[in-house]
């Protein structure tokens, strides 16, 4: 999973502009083709959808990482 994050409390107009621009790039043919060439799955999840997906991944993988001794 690739993510772009910003500081907490970012002004809404800036957040919306960044989401728009990153969304356009993330869904562009060139970027999608690049991801596919890297055996990666193209997926664009802006805002709260991205946060939810990140949280779900953490919930799923944290126990495995702990058991493997990869977390402090």
PDB file as gemmi writes it, atoms N, CA and C in Angstrom:
CRYST1    1.000    1.000    1.000  90.00  90.00  90.00 P 1                      
ATOM      1  N   UNK A   1       0.851  -1.167   0.000  1.00  0.00           N  
ATOM      2  CA  UNK A   1       0.000   0.000   0.000  1.00  0.00           C  
ATOM      3  C   UNK A   1       0.899   1.231   0.000  1.00  0.00           C  
ATOM      4  N   UNK A   2       0.597   2.139  -0.895  1.00  0.00           N  
ATOM      5  CA  UNK A   2       1.297   3.419  -0.936  1.00  0.00           C  
ATOM      6  C   UNK A   2       0.362   4.481  -0.407  1.00  0.00           C  
ATOM      7  N   UNK A   3       0.897   5.383   0.405  1.00  0.00           N  
ATOM      8  CA  UNK A   3       0.065   6.418   1.011  1.00  0.00           C  
ATOM      9  C   UNK A   3       0.767   7.762   0.947  1.00  0.00           C  
ATOM     10  N   UNK A   4      -0.046   8.783   0.879  1.00  0.00           N  
ATOM     11  CA  UNK A   4       0.434  10.151   1.030  1.00  0.00           C  
ATOM     12  C   UNK A   4      -0.312  10.723   2.215  1.00  0.00           C  
ATOM     13  N   UNK A   5       0.421  11.267   3.172  1.00  0.00           N  
ATOM     14  CA  UNK A   5      -0.200  11.822   4.373  1.00  0.00           C  
ATOM     15  C   UNK A   5       0.258  13.260   4.560  1.00  0.00           C  
ATOM     16  N   UNK A   6      -0.532  13.995   5.293  1.00  0.00           N  
ATOM     17  CA  UNK A   6      -0.204  15.379   5.603  1.00  0.00           C  
ATOM     18  C   UNK A   6      -0.394  15.623   7.081  1.00  0.00           C  
ATOM     19  N   UNK A   7      -0.078  16.816   7.520  1.00  0.00           N  
ATOM     20  CA  UNK A   7      -0.206  17.127   8.940  1.00  0.00           C  
ATOM     21  C   UNK A   7      -1.663  17.182   9.391  1.00  0.00           C  
ATOM     22  N   UNK A   8      -1.884  16.824  10.639  1.00  0.00           N  
ATOM     23  CA  UNK A   8      -3.210  16.927  11.234  1.00  0.00           C  
ATOM     24  C   UNK A   8      -3.643  18.391  11.215  1.00  0.00           C  
ATOM     25  N   UNK A   9      -4.909  18.623  10.916  1.00  0.00           N  
ATOM     26  CA  UNK A   9      -5.438  19.978  10.911  1.00  0.00           C  
ATOM     27  C   UNK A   9      -5.161  20.749   9.635  1.00  0.00           C  
ATOM     28  N   UNK A  10      -4.772  20.048   8.575  1.00  0.00           N  
ATOM     29  CA  UNK A  10      -4.519  20.717   7.299  1.00  0.00           C  
ATOM     30  C   UNK A  10      -5.794  21.447   6.865  1.00  0.00           C  
ATOM     31  N   UNK A  11      -5.672  22.678   6.398  1.00  0.00           N  
ATOM     32  CA  UNK A  11      -6.866  23.406   5.958  1.00  0.00           C  
ATOM     33  C   UNK A  11      -7.623  22.639   4.871  1.00  0.00           C  
ATOM     34  N   UNK A  12      -8.944  22.623   4.980  1.00  0.00           N  
ATOM     35  CA  UNK A  12      -9.789  21.838   4.082  1.00  0.00           C  
ATOM     36  C   UNK A  12      -9.559  22.162   2.604  1.00  0.00           C  
ATOM     37  N   UNK A  13      -9.427  23.449   2.191  1.00  0.00           N  
ATOM     38  CA  UNK A  13      -9.194  23.721   0.766  1.00  0.00           C  
ATOM     39  C   UNK A  13      -7.900  23.099   0.244  1.00  0.00           C  
ATOM     40  N   UNK A  14      -6.868  23.077   1.081  1.00  0.00           N  
ATOM     41  CA  UNK A  14      -5.603  22.469   0.659  1.00  0.00           C  
ATOM     42  C   UNK A  14      -5.757  20.962   0.567  1.00  0.00           C  
ATOM     43  N   UNK A  15      -6.399  20.374   1.555  1.00  0.00           N  
ATOM     44  CA  UNK A  15      -6.640  18.935   1.547  1.00  0.00           C  
ATOM     45  C   UNK A  15      -7.430  18.516   0.313  1.00  0.00           C  
ATOM     46  N   UNK A  16      -8.483  19.242   0.012  1.00  0.00           N  
ATOM     47  CA  UNK A  16      -9.314  18.916  -1.154  1.00  0.00           C  
ATOM     48  C   UNK A  16      -8.523  19.039  -2.455  1.00  0.00           C  
ATOM     49  N   UNK A  17      -7.684  20.059  -2.568  1.00  0.00           N  
ATOM     50  CA  UNK A  17      -6.868  20.237  -3.780  1.00  0.00           C  
ATOM     51  C   UNK A  17      -5.872  19.095  -3.924  1.00  0.00           C  
ATOM     52  N   UNK A  18      -5.211  18.745  -2.827  1.00  0.00           N  
ATOM     53  CA  UNK A  18      -4.251  17.635  -2.885  1.00  0.00           C  
ATOM     54  C   UNK A  18      -4.940  16.322  -3.246  1.00  0.00           C  
ATOM     55  N   UNK A  19      -6.111  16.070  -2.671  1.00  0.00           N  
ATOM     56  CA  UNK A  19      -6.848  14.852  -3.010  1.00  0.00           C  
ATOM     57  C   UNK A  19      -7.218  14.843  -4.491  1.00  0.00           C  
ATOM     58  N   UNK A  20      -7.624  15.989  -5.011  1.00  0.00           N  
ATOM     59  CA  UNK A  20      -7.979  16.072  -6.425  1.00  0.00           C  
ATOM     60  C   UNK A  20      -6.775  15.754  -7.308  1.00  0.00           C  
ATOM     61  N   UNK A  21      -5.651  16.406  -7.037  1.00  0.00           N  
ATOM     62  CA  UNK A  21      -4.460  16.231  -7.872  1.00  0.00           C  
ATOM     63  C   UNK A  21      -3.910  14.814  -7.759  1.00  0.00           C  
ATOM     64  N   UNK A  22      -3.773  14.306  -6.525  1.00  0.00           N  
ATOM     65  CA  UNK A  22      -3.269  12.941  -6.361  1.00  0.00           C  
ATOM     66  C   UNK A  22      -4.232  11.929  -6.978  1.00  0.00           C  
ATOM     67  N   UNK A  23      -5.525  12.188  -6.888  1.00  0.00           N  
ATOM     68  CA  UNK A  23      -6.508  11.299  -7.506  1.00  0.00           C  
ATOM     69  C   UNK A  23      -6.365  11.245  -9.013  1.00  0.00           C  
ATOM     70  N   UNK A  24      -6.160  12.412  -9.617  1.00  0.00           N  
ATOM     71  CA  UNK A  24      -5.972  12.448 -11.076  1.00  0.00           C  
ATOM     72  C   UNK A  24      -4.732  11.657 -11.485  1.00  0.00           C  
ATOM     73  N   UNK A  25      -3.652  11.848 -10.761  1.00  0.00           N  
ATOM     74  CA  UNK A  25      -2.415  11.137 -11.080  1.00  0.00           C  
ATOM     75  C   UNK A  25      -2.573   9.643 -10.819  1.00  0.00           C  
ATOM     76  N   UNK A  26      -3.155   9.292  -9.663  1.00  0.00           N  
ATOM     77  CA  UNK A  26      -3.295   7.872  -9.290  1.00  0.00           C  
ATOM     78  C   UNK A  26      -4.153   7.097 -10.278  1.00  0.00           C  
ATOM     79  N   UNK A  27      -5.049   7.788 -10.951  1.00  0.00           N  
ATOM     80  CA  UNK A  27      -5.944   7.123 -11.896  1.00  0.00           C  
ATOM     81  C   UNK A  27      -5.515   7.317 -13.351  1.00  0.00           C  
ATOM     82  N   UNK A  28      -4.377   7.978 -13.555  1.00  0.00           N  
ATOM     83  CA  UNK A  28      -3.905   8.205 -14.922  1.00  0.00           C  
ATOM     84  C   UNK A  28      -3.418   6.903 -15.540  1.00  0.00           C  
ATOM     85  N   UNK A  29      -3.532   6.808 -16.836  1.00  0.00           N  
ATOM     86  CA  UNK A  29      -3.098   5.610 -17.549  1.00  0.00           C  
ATOM     87  C   UNK A  29      -1.622   5.325 -17.302  1.00  0.00           C  
ATOM     88  N   UNK A  30      -0.806   6.362 -17.315  1.00  0.00           N  
ATOM     89  CA  UNK A  30       0.634   6.173 -17.125  1.00  0.00           C  
ATOM     90  C   UNK A  30       0.947   5.565 -15.760  1.00  0.00           C  
ATOM     91  N   UNK A  31       0.309   6.074 -14.712  1.00  0.00           N  
ATOM     92  CA  UNK A  31       0.584   5.561 -13.376  1.00  0.00           C  
ATOM     93  C   UNK A  31       0.015   4.153 -13.192  1.00  0.00           C  
ATOM     94  N   UNK A  32      -1.185   3.943 -13.689  1.00  0.00           N  
ATOM     95  CA  UNK A  32      -1.785   2.603 -13.595  1.00  0.00           C  
ATOM     96  C   UNK A  32      -0.914   1.595 -14.336  1.00  0.00           C  
ATOM     97  N   UNK A  33      -0.442   1.956 -15.533  1.00  0.00           N  
ATOM     98  CA  UNK A  33       0.435   1.058 -16.291  1.00  0.00           C  
ATOM     99  C   UNK A  33       1.733   0.783 -15.532  1.00  0.00           C  
ATOM    100  N   UNK A  34       2.290   1.824 -14.887  1.00  0.00           N  
ATOM    101  CA  UNK A  34       3.503   1.640 -14.090  1.00  0.00           C  
ATOM    102  C   UNK A  34       3.256   0.646 -12.960  1.00  0.00           C  
ATOM    103  N   UNK A  35       2.157   0.833 -12.223  1.00  0.00           N  
ATOM    104  CA  UNK A  35       1.860  -0.078 -11.119  1.00  0.00           C  
ATOM    105  C   UNK A  35       1.704  -1.512 -11.614  1.00  0.00           C  
ATOM    106  N   UNK A  36       0.984  -1.671 -12.693  1.00  0.00           N  
ATOM    107  CA  UNK A  36       0.798  -3.011 -13.240  1.00  0.00           C  
ATOM    108  C   UNK A  36       2.123  -3.632 -13.658  1.00  0.00           C  
ATOM    109  N   UNK A  37       3.035  -2.813 -14.207  1.00  0.00           N  
ATOM    110  CA  UNK A  37       4.348  -3.326 -14.617  1.00  0.00           C  
ATOM    111  C   UNK A  37       5.183  -3.759 -13.414  1.00  0.00           C  
ATOM    112  N   UNK A  38       4.843  -3.245 -12.233  1.00  0.00           N  
ATOM    113  CA  UNK A  38       5.540  -3.597 -10.997  1.00  0.00           C  
ATOM    114  C   UNK A  38       4.796  -4.686 -10.219  1.00  0.00           C  
ATOM    115  N   UNK A  39       3.823  -5.316 -10.874  1.00  0.00           N  
ATOM    116  CA  UNK A  39       2.980  -6.335 -10.230  1.00  0.00           C  
ATOM    117  C   UNK A  39       2.263  -5.785  -9.009  1.00  0.00           C  
ATOM    118  N   UNK A  40       1.853  -4.541  -9.091  1.00  0.00           N  
ATOM    119  CA  UNK A  40       1.121  -3.888  -8.015  1.00  0.00           C  
ATOM    120  C   UNK A  40      -0.320  -3.672  -8.464  1.00  0.00           C  
ATOM    121  N   UNK A  41      -1.212  -3.546  -7.512  1.00  0.00           N  
ATOM    122  CA  UNK A  41      -2.631  -3.374  -7.820  1.00  0.00           C  
ATOM    123  C   UNK A  41      -2.999  -1.895  -7.703  1.00  0.00           C  
ATOM    124  N   UNK A  42      -3.463  -1.288  -8.782  1.00  0.00           N  
ATOM    125  CA  UNK A  42      -3.889   0.110  -8.703  1.00  0.00           C  
ATOM    126  C   UNK A  42      -5.137   0.246  -7.823  1.00  0.00           C  
ATOM    127  N   UNK A  43      -5.081   1.191  -6.897  1.00  0.00           N  
ATOM    128  CA  UNK A  43      -6.206   1.409  -6.003  1.00  0.00           C  
ATOM    129  C   UNK A  43      -6.138   2.835  -5.500  1.00  0.00           C  
ATOM    130  N   UNK A  44      -7.212   3.584  -5.687  1.00  0.00           N  
ATOM    131  CA  UNK A  44      -7.278   4.966  -5.227  1.00  0.00           C  
ATOM    132  C   UNK A  44      -8.350   5.061  -4.162  1.00  0.00           C  
ATOM    133  N   UNK A  45      -7.945   5.367  -2.935  1.00  0.00           N  
ATOM    134  CA  UNK A  45      -8.872   5.512  -1.823  1.00  0.00           C  
ATOM    135  C   UNK A  45      -8.606   6.852  -1.144  1.00  0.00           C  
ATOM    136  N   UNK A  46      -9.341   7.879  -1.503  1.00  0.00           N  
ATOM    137  CA  UNK A  46      -9.099   9.200  -0.914  1.00  0.00           C  
ATOM    138  C   UNK A  46      -9.684   9.340   0.483  1.00  0.00           C  
ATOM    139  N   UNK A  47      -9.099  10.247   1.246  1.00  0.00           N  
ATOM    140  CA  UNK A  47      -9.653  10.665   2.529  1.00  0.00           C  
ATOM    141  C   UNK A  47      -9.947   9.543   3.497  1.00  0.00           C  
ATOM    142  N   UNK A  48     -11.156   9.576   4.031  1.00  0.00           N  
ATOM    143  CA  UNK A  48     -11.557   8.615   5.062  1.00  0.00           C  
ATOM    144  C   UNK A  48     -11.547   7.177   4.555  1.00  0.00           C  
ATOM    145  N   UNK A  49     -11.785   6.980   3.261  1.00  0.00           N  
ATOM    146  CA  UNK A  49     -11.718   5.614   2.718  1.00  0.00           C  
ATOM    147  C   UNK A  49     -10.299   5.076   2.824  1.00  0.00           C  
ATOM    148  N   UNK A  50      -9.308   5.924   2.569  1.00  0.00           N  
ATOM    149  CA  UNK A  50      -7.909   5.519   2.696  1.00  0.00           C  
ATOM    150  C   UNK A  50      -7.533   5.246   4.139  1.00  0.00           C  
ATOM    151  N   UNK A  51      -7.989   6.093   5.045  1.00  0.00           N  
ATOM    152  CA  UNK A  51      -7.719   5.897   6.470  1.00  0.00           C  
ATOM    153  C   UNK A  51      -8.319   4.575   6.936  1.00  0.00           C  
ATOM    154  N   UNK A  52      -9.540   4.298   6.507  1.00  0.00           N  
ATOM    155  CA  UNK A  52     -10.193   3.048   6.899  1.00  0.00           C  
ATOM    156  C   UNK A  52      -9.408   1.838   6.384  1.00  0.00           C  
ATOM    157  N   UNK A  53      -8.967   1.897   5.128  1.00  0.00           N  
ATOM    158  CA  UNK A  53      -8.202   0.785   4.559  1.00  0.00           C  
ATOM    159  C   UNK A  53      -6.888   0.600   5.309  1.00  0.00           C  
ATOM    160  N   UNK A  54      -6.221   1.712   5.649  1.00  0.00           N  
ATOM    161  CA  UNK A  54      -4.962   1.638   6.404  1.00  0.00           C  
ATOM    162  C   UNK A  54      -5.199   0.973   7.760  1.00  0.00           C  
ATOM    163  N   UNK A  55      -6.253   1.393   8.448  1.00  0.00           N  
ATOM    164  CA  UNK A  55      -6.576   0.820   9.759  1.00  0.00           C  
ATOM    165  C   UNK A  55      -6.880  -0.669   9.659  1.00  0.00           C  
ATOM    166  N   UNK A  56      -7.596  -1.072   8.612  1.00  0.00           N  
ATOM    167  CA  UNK A  56      -7.909  -2.488   8.426  1.00  0.00           C  
ATOM    168  C   UNK A  56      -6.638  -3.301   8.186  1.00  0.00           C  
ATOM    169  N   UNK A  57      -5.713  -2.747   7.397  1.00  0.00           N  
ATOM    170  CA  UNK A  57      -4.450  -3.443   7.140  1.00  0.00           C  
ATOM    171  C   UNK A  57      -3.647  -3.594   8.435  1.00  0.00           C  
ATOM    172  N   UNK A  58      -3.618  -2.523   9.234  1.00  0.00           N  
ATOM    173  CA  UNK A  58      -2.886  -2.584  10.502  1.00  0.00           C  
ATOM    174  C   UNK A  58      -3.484  -3.644  11.424  1.00  0.00           C  
ATOM    175  N   UNK A  59      -4.804  -3.665  11.513  1.00  0.00           N  
ATOM    176  CA  UNK A  59      -5.483  -4.649  12.359  1.00  0.00           C  
ATOM    177  C   UNK A  59      -5.147  -6.074  11.911  1.00  0.00           C  
ATOM    178  N   UNK A  60      -5.078  -6.271  10.605  1.00  0.00           N  
ATOM    179  CA  UNK A  60      -4.831  -7.604  10.071  1.00  0.00           C  
ATOM    180  C   UNK A  60      -3.360  -8.024  10.263  1.00  0.00           C  
ATOM    181  N   UNK A  61      -2.425  -7.107  10.011  1.00  0.00           N  
ATOM    182  CA  UNK A  61      -1.013  -7.497   9.996  1.00  0.00           C  
ATOM    183  C   UNK A  61      -0.285  -7.323  11.322  1.00  0.00           C  
ATOM    184  N   UNK A  62      -0.784  -6.484  12.232  1.00  0.00           N  
ATOM    185  CA  UNK A  62      -0.079  -6.244  13.498  1.00  0.00           C  
ATOM    186  C   UNK A  62       0.192  -7.541  14.263  1.00  0.00           C  
ATOM    187  N   UNK A  63      -0.795  -8.436  14.448  1.00  0.00           N  
ATOM    188  CA  UNK A  63      -0.505  -9.676  15.186  1.00  0.00           C  
ATOM    189  C   UNK A  63       0.591 -10.520  14.519  1.00  0.00           C  
ATOM    190  N   UNK A  64       0.608 -10.550  13.213  1.00  0.00           N  
ATOM    191  CA  UNK A  64       1.642 -11.316  12.510  1.00  0.00           C  
ATOM    192  C   UNK A  64       3.016 -10.702  12.721  1.00  0.00           C  
ATOM    193  N   UNK A  65       3.093  -9.374  12.633  1.00  0.00           N  
ATOM    194  CA  UNK A  65       4.364  -8.694  12.831  1.00  0.00           C  
ATOM    195  C   UNK A  65       4.860  -8.849  14.272  1.00  0.00           C  
ATOM    196  N   UNK A  66       3.929  -8.816  15.234  1.00  0.00           N  
ATOM    197  CA  UNK A  66       4.310  -9.014  16.632  1.00  0.00           C  
ATOM    198  C   UNK A  66       4.842 -10.420  16.851  1.00  0.00           C  
ATOM    199  N   UNK A  67       4.140 -11.415  16.310  1.00  0.00           N  
ATOM    200  CA  UNK A  67       4.590 -12.808  16.479  1.00  0.00           C  
ATOM    201  C   UNK A  67       5.944 -13.047  15.824  1.00  0.00           C  
ATOM    202  N   UNK A  68       6.207 -12.320  14.737  1.00  0.00           N  
ATOM    203  CA  UNK A  68       7.491 -12.487  14.052  1.00  0.00           C  
ATOM    204  C   UNK A  68       8.599 -11.672  14.722  1.00  0.00           C  
ATOM    205  N   UNK A  69       8.247 -10.892  15.745  1.00  0.00           N  
ATOM    206  CA  UNK A  69       9.244 -10.086  16.459  1.00  0.00           C  
ATOM    207  C   UNK A  69       9.693  -8.861  15.672  1.00  0.00           C  
ATOM    208  N   UNK A  70       8.859  -8.391  14.772  1.00  0.00           N  
ATOM    209  CA  UNK A  70       9.238  -7.258  13.925  1.00  0.00           C  
ATOM    210  C   UNK A  70       8.753  -5.912  14.443  1.00  0.00           C  
ATOM    211  N   UNK A  71       8.060  -5.912  15.583  1.00  0.00           N  
ATOM    212  CA  UNK A  71       7.608  -4.658  16.191  1.00  0.00           C  
ATOM    213  C   UNK A  71       8.295  -4.468  17.527  1.00  0.00           C  
ATOM    214  N   UNK A  72       8.567  -3.233  17.853  1.00  0.00           N  
ATOM    215  CA  UNK A  72       9.187  -2.938  19.147  1.00  0.00           C  
ATOM    216  C   UNK A  72       8.108  -2.801  20.193  1.00  0.00           C  
TER     217      UNK A  72                                                      
END                                                                             
